[in-house]
């Protein structure tokens, strides 16, 4: 492509991008700014100005995030518990530290989000599948070396 055509093409792309940005909602243009505005509207009682659809979506996303956080700490905890049980000769202080940190974090998440407790058994099953895979990779043991189902009850894990 010759230089003039390349420049024309680049200018056209920039114009198209600029036109697309003009059609974006405030939520899409600048999320941070949007959040500040929404908070301001809530604080001032200007409820009619709220972006209800996107606000509802973000609130739901926050809930999913808390659940993912819980699952993530469970993965770390269960992986280290598997490593301790199936490779006791390689047990290190750092494994103990990881286990204790994960337990503390789990308790904190559950304290801040008690409505996650009824979902704990399901989340443990989800986390265990991932922990089993990660333990296999970290230890070099075949995944089949570990039980298919989590060998610990919630009380033992926490």
C-alpha positions as CSV (number, residue, x, y, z in Angstrom):
1,X,0.0,0.0,0.0
2,X,1.4,3.4,-0.9
3,X,2.0,6.0,1.8
4,X,-0.9,8.2,0.8
5,X,-3.4,5.3,0.9
6,X,-1.9,4.2,4.3
7,X,-2.4,7.7,5.7
8,X,-5.9,7.9,4.3
9,X,-6.8,4.5,5.8
10,X,-5.3,5.5,9.2
11,X,-7.3,8.7,9.2
12,X,-10.5,6.8,8.3
13,X,-10.0,4.3,11.1
14,X,-9.5,7.2,13.6
15,X,-12.6,8.9,12.4
16,X,-14.6,5.7,12.7
17,X,-13.2,5.1,16.2
18,X,-14.1,8.7,17.2
19,X,-17.6,8.3,15.8
20,X,-18.1,5.0,17.7
21,X,-16.9,6.6,20.9
22,X,-19.5,9.4,20.5
23,X,-22.2,6.7,20.4
24,X,-21.1,5.1,23.6
25,X,-23.0,5.5,26.9
26,X,-21.2,7.1,29.8
27,X,-20.9,3.6,31.3
28,X,-19.0,2.5,28.2
29,X,-16.9,5.6,27.8
30,X,-15.5,5.9,31.3
31,X,-16.5,3.4,33.8
32,X,-14.7,5.1,36.7
33,X,-16.4,8.4,36.0
34,X,-19.7,6.6,35.6
35,X,-19.3,5.0,39.1
36,X,-18.6,8.3,40.7
37,X,-21.7,9.8,39.1
38,X,-23.9,7.0,40.2
39,X,-22.6,7.3,43.7
40,X,-23.2,11.0,43.7
41,X,-26.8,10.5,42.4
42,X,-27.5,7.9,45.2
43,X,-26.0,10.2,47.9
44,X,-28.0,13.2,46.7
45,X,-31.2,11.3,46.3
46,X,-31.3,11.9,42.5
47,X,-32.7,8.5,41.9
48,X,-34.3,9.4,38.6
49,X,-30.8,10.0,37.1
50,X,-29.5,6.6,38.0
51,X,-28.5,4.2,35.2
52,X,-30.6,1.4,36.7
53,X,-29.8,-1.4,34.1
54,X,-26.0,-1.0,34.4
55,X,-26.1,-0.4,38.1
56,X,-28.1,-3.6,38.6
57,X,-25.6,-5.5,36.4
58,X,-22.6,-4.1,38.5
59,X,-24.2,-5.0,41.8
60,X,-24.8,-8.6,40.6
61,X,-21.2,-8.7,39.4
62,X,-20.0,-7.7,42.9
63,X,-21.9,-10.7,44.4
64,X,-20.3,-13.0,41.8
65,X,-16.9,-11.6,42.7
66,X,-17.3,-12.4,46.4
67,X,-18.2,-16.0,45.5
68,X,-15.2,-16.2,43.2
69,X,-13.0,-14.9,46.0
70,X,-14.2,-17.6,48.3
71,X,-13.7,-20.3,45.7
72,X,-10.2,-19.0,45.0
73,X,-9.1,-19.2,48.6
74,X,-10.6,-22.7,48.8
75,X,-8.6,-23.8,45.8
76,X,-5.3,-22.6,47.4
77,X,-6.3,-24.2,50.7
78,X,-7.4,-27.6,49.3
79,X,-4.4,-27.8,47.0
80,X,-2.0,-27.4,49.9
81,X,-4.0,-29.8,52.0
82,X,-3.7,-32.4,49.2
83,X,0.0,-31.7,48.9
84,X,0.5,-32.2,52.7
85,X,-1.5,-35.5,52.7
86,X,0.0,-37.0,49.5
87,X,3.5,-35.7,49.7
88,X,4.3,-35.6,53.4
89,X,8.0,-35.9,52.8
90,X,8.0,-32.6,50.9
91,X,5.9,-30.8,53.5
92,X,7.3,-27.3,54.1
93,X,6.6,-24.4,56.4
94,X,5.4,-22.4,53.4
95,X,2.6,-24.9,52.8
96,X,1.5,-24.4,56.4
97,X,1.6,-20.7,56.0
98,X,-0.5,-20.9,52.8
99,X,-3.0,-23.1,54.6
100,X,-3.3,-20.8,57.5
101,X,-3.6,-17.7,55.3
102,X,-6.2,-19.2,53.2
103,X,-8.2,-20.3,56.2
104,X,-8.1,-16.8,57.7
105,X,-9.2,-15.3,54.4
106,X,-12.0,-17.8,54.0
107,X,-13.3,-17.0,57.5
108,X,-13.1,-13.3,56.7
109,X,-15.0,-13.7,53.4
110,X,-17.7,-15.8,55.1
111,X,-18.0,-13.3,58.0
112,X,-18.5,-10.4,55.6
113,X,-20.8,-12.5,53.4
114,X,-22.8,-14.9,55.6
115,X,-25.3,-15.7,52.8
116,X,-22.5,-17.6,51.1
117,X,-22.5,-20.2,53.8
118,X,-25.4,-22.2,52.4
119,X,-23.5,-22.5,49.1
120,X,-20.3,-23.6,50.8
121,X,-20.6,-27.3,49.9
122,X,-21.2,-26.5,46.2
123,X,-18.3,-24.1,46.2
124,X,-16.0,-26.6,47.9
125,X,-16.9,-29.1,45.1
126,X,-16.0,-26.6,42.4
127,X,-12.8,-25.6,44.2
128,X,-11.7,-29.1,44.8
129,X,-11.8,-30.0,41.2
130,X,-9.4,-27.2,40.4
131,X,-7.3,-27.9,43.5
132,X,-6.9,-31.5,42.5
133,X,-5.6,-30.4,39.1
134,X,-3.2,-27.9,40.5
135,X,-1.9,-30.3,43.1
136,X,-1.3,-32.8,40.4
137,X,0.7,-30.3,38.4
138,X,2.7,-29.0,41.4
139,X,3.5,-32.4,42.8
140,X,4.0,-34.2,39.5
141,X,1.6,-36.9,40.8
142,X,-1.1,-38.2,38.4
143,X,-4.4,-36.5,39.0
144,X,-5.8,-40.0,39.7
145,X,-3.6,-40.2,42.8
146,X,-6.0,-37.8,44.5
147,X,-9.6,-38.7,45.4
148,X,-12.2,-37.6,42.8
149,X,-14.4,-36.1,45.5
150,X,-13.1,-33.8,48.2
151,X,-12.0,-36.0,51.2
152,X,-12.7,-33.3,53.8
153,X,-15.9,-31.9,55.2
154,X,-16.4,-28.1,55.4
155,X,-15.7,-28.2,59.2
156,X,-12.3,-29.9,58.6
157,X,-11.4,-27.4,55.8
158,X,-12.2,-24.3,57.8
